[in-house]
Amino acid sequence: MSQIHFIGSGQMVEAIIRAMITHESATPKNITAYDIRPERKIELANRYRILTLDKKEDNIEAIKQADIIVIGVRPQDNIAAIGKDITKYAQENALIISIVAGVTLAQLEKMVAAKKAIARIIPNTLTDTGLGYSGIAINKRADKESVEKFVSGFGKALFLEESLIDIFTGFGVCGPNYIYYFIEALVDAGVLAGLPREMAWKTTMENMIGAVKMLELSGKHPRQLLDINNSPAGVGMHSLFALNESNFTAGLQKSVLSAVKRTTELGQKK
Ligand SMILES: NC(=O)c1ccc[n+]([C@@H]2O[C@H](COP(=O)([O-])OP(=O)(O)OC[C@H]3O[C@@H](n4cnc5c(N)ncnc54)[C@H](OP(=O)(O)O)[C@@H]3O)[C@@H](O)[C@H]2O)c1
């Protein structure tokens, strides 16, 4: 099993570590994590029984030992200094993974030494489920297989051109937000119409899961299933007419475009 070292052990890295251990794609022995916040050393060691570090010299030792080094800090943190340590101490064939939003492969190659295999990953937050695509762009030295193996511990891998990363972030990584928001709105609609909240909740969840399964099992387009469900002048057609009048589709599309725009803006601030 690869030895994986995380630099920066905040929310996203913890979600990845938790999923990897739960899905047994890595054992606690194969994971080390460094953070400048001393409390993270205690929290993560207690929760996952991994070796956690808060001293610079221990971080350097872990960098030396690692097959995979994950940069998990925020865009505004001192990534250049992390890059220097990696350049100086990492094994020649170590795979360097960055989950930092807005930092490009070209910037990483400059900071981390161009000779290294580098992957830029935008992780999906559905890590505990093992579902959800993470968007991945890799440099010439990285091989897809090793990167996919790493990502499979906390979801699915979607390799794409780096130019599509911002679009993928606003659409795919923000994706669960749209679904959570839709579920909340639908449950409220049931309550508004007079159902007790628990019934509205249970019905909505079952319909969400069932509708996705129907699409998968039947291989049909949503429009075909809508046609089957909706008879002339029926209840369903009336509900869809009201939804269309509310500009539902355009509202959703505007929301995605706005998320993509904001992703690009934040990247340009770097
Ligand atoms: N959270 C998400 O949903 C999500 C989704 C996709 C991608 N990401 C990306 O994941 C990265 C981490 O996000 P997050 O939400 O997990 O942030 P976070 O919870 O703030 O974690 C970052 C951690 O790194 C520590 N740190 C800062 N500089 C460091 C250094 N030089 N060496 C070691 N540790 C250092 C921070 O300590 P201090 O607080 O003391 O500075 C903090 O504990 C970001 O780049 C973000 O773009 C996050």
The ligand as an SDF file (V2000), in Angstrom:
LIG
                    3D

 48 52  0  0  0  0  0  0  0  0999 V2000
  -14.0640   22.1920    2.1930 N   0  0  0  0  0  0  0  0  0  0  0  0
  -14.5100   21.8810    0.9870 C   0  0  0  0  0  0  0  0  0  0  0  0
  -15.6970   21.6060    0.7820 O   0  0  0  0  0  0  0  0  0  0  0  0
  -13.5580   21.8190   -0.1940 C   0  0  0  0  0  0  0  0  0  0  0  0
  -14.0020   21.2690   -1.3970 C   0  0  0  0  0  0  0  0  0  0  0  0
  -13.1110   21.1770   -2.4670 C   0  0  0  0  0  0  0  0  0  0  0  0
  -11.7940   21.6510   -2.3140 C   0  0  0  0  0  0  0  0  0  0  0  0
  -11.3950   22.2050   -1.1280 N   0  0  0  0  0  0  0  0  0  0  0  0
  -10.0140   22.7130   -1.0100 C   0  0  0  0  0  0  0  0  0  0  0  0
   -9.3920   22.0440    0.0700 O   0  0  0  0  0  0  0  0  0  0  0  0
   -8.4260   22.9150    0.6660 C   0  0  0  0  0  0  0  0  0  0  0  0
   -8.6140   22.8850    2.1840 C   0  0  0  0  0  0  0  0  0  0  0  0
   -9.9000   23.3920    2.4900 O   0  0  0  0  0  0  0  0  0  0  0  0
  -10.5460   23.1580    3.9250 P   0  0  0  0  0  0  0  0  0  0  0  0
  -11.9520   23.5980    3.8440 O   0  0  0  0  0  0  0  0  0  0  0  0
  -10.2440   21.7700    4.3820 O   0  0  0  0  0  0  0  0  0  0  0  0
   -9.6730   24.2140    4.7940 O   0  0  0  0  0  0  0  0  0  0  0  0
   -9.3740   24.2230    6.3690 P   0  0  0  0  0  0  0  0  0  0  0  0
  -10.3760   23.4080    7.1110 O   0  0  0  0  0  0  0  0  0  0  0  0
   -9.1620   25.6380    6.7650 O   0  0  0  0  0  0  0  0  0  0  0  0
   -7.9700   23.4300    6.4630 O   0  0  0  0  0  0  0  0  0  0  0  0
   -6.7200   23.9630    6.1350 C   0  0  0  0  0  0  0  0  0  0  0  0
   -5.7620   23.5830    7.2730 C   0  0  0  0  0  0  0  0  0  0  0  0
   -4.4110   23.7640    6.8310 O   0  0  0  0  0  0  0  0  0  0  0  0
   -3.6850   24.3960    7.8960 C   0  0  0  0  0  0  0  0  0  0  0  0
   -2.4990   25.0290    7.3260 N   0  0  0  0  0  0  0  0  0  0  0  0
   -2.3370   26.2750    6.8070 C   0  0  0  0  0  0  0  0  0  0  0  0
   -1.0830   26.4420    6.3410 N   0  0  0  0  0  0  0  0  0  0  0  0
   -0.4290   25.2700    6.5680 C   0  0  0  0  0  0  0  0  0  0  0  0
    0.8990   24.8110    6.3120 C   0  0  0  0  0  0  0  0  0  0  0  0
    1.8140   25.6030    5.7140 N   0  0  0  0  0  0  0  0  0  0  0  0
    1.2350   23.5660    6.6610 N   0  0  0  0  0  0  0  0  0  0  0  0
    0.3250   22.7480    7.2830 C   0  0  0  0  0  0  0  0  0  0  0  0
   -0.9330   23.1290    7.5710 N   0  0  0  0  0  0  0  0  0  0  0  0
   -1.3170   24.3730    7.2010 C   0  0  0  0  0  0  0  0  0  0  0  0
   -4.7030   25.3530    8.4720 C   0  0  0  0  0  0  0  0  0  0  0  0
   -4.3150   25.8450    9.7410 O   0  0  0  0  0  0  0  0  0  0  0  0
   -4.7270   27.3870   10.1390 P   0  0  0  0  0  0  0  0  0  0  0  0
   -6.2300   27.4090   10.1520 O   0  0  0  0  0  0  0  0  0  0  0  0
   -4.1150   27.6290   11.4640 O   0  0  0  0  0  0  0  0  0  0  0  0
   -4.1620   28.2720    9.0510 O   0  0  0  0  0  0  0  0  0  0  0  0
   -5.9370   24.4670    8.5310 C   0  0  0  0  0  0  0  0  0  0  0  0
   -5.9380   23.6480    9.6860 O   0  0  0  0  0  0  0  0  0  0  0  0
   -8.6500   24.3030    0.0940 C   0  0  0  0  0  0  0  0  0  0  0  0
   -7.5890   24.6410   -0.7800 O   0  0  0  0  0  0  0  0  0  0  0  0
   -9.9660   24.2050   -0.6520 C   0  0  0  0  0  0  0  0  0  0  0  0
   -9.9330   24.9750   -1.8270 O   0  0  0  0  0  0  0  0  0  0  0  0
  -12.2360   22.2870   -0.0650 C   0  0  0  0  0  0  0  0  0  0  0  0
  1  2  1  0
  2  3  2  0
  2  4  1  0
  4  5  1  0
  4 48  2  0
  5  6  2  0
  6  7  1  0
  7  8  2  0
  8  9  1  0
  8 48  1  0
  9 10  1  0
  9 46  1  0
 10 11  1  0
 11 12  1  0
 11 44  1  0
 12 13  1  0
 13 14  1  0
 14 15  2  0
 14 16  1  0
 14 17  1  0
 17 18  1  0
 18 19  2  0
 18 20  1  0
 18 21  1  0
 21 22  1  0
 22 23  1  0
 23 24  1  0
 23 42  1  0
 24 25  1  0
 25 26  1  0
 25 36  1  0
 26 27  1  0
 26 35  1  0
 27 28  2  0
 28 29  1  0
 29 30  1  0
 29 35  2  0
 30 31  1  0
 30 32  2  0
 32 33  1  0
 33 34  2  0
 34 35  1  0
 36 37  1  0
 36 42  1  0
 37 38  1  0
 38 39  2  0
 38 40  1  0
 38 41  1  0
 42 43  1  0
 44 45  1  0
 44 46  1  0
 46 47  1  0
M  CHG  2   8   1  16  -1
M  END
$$$$
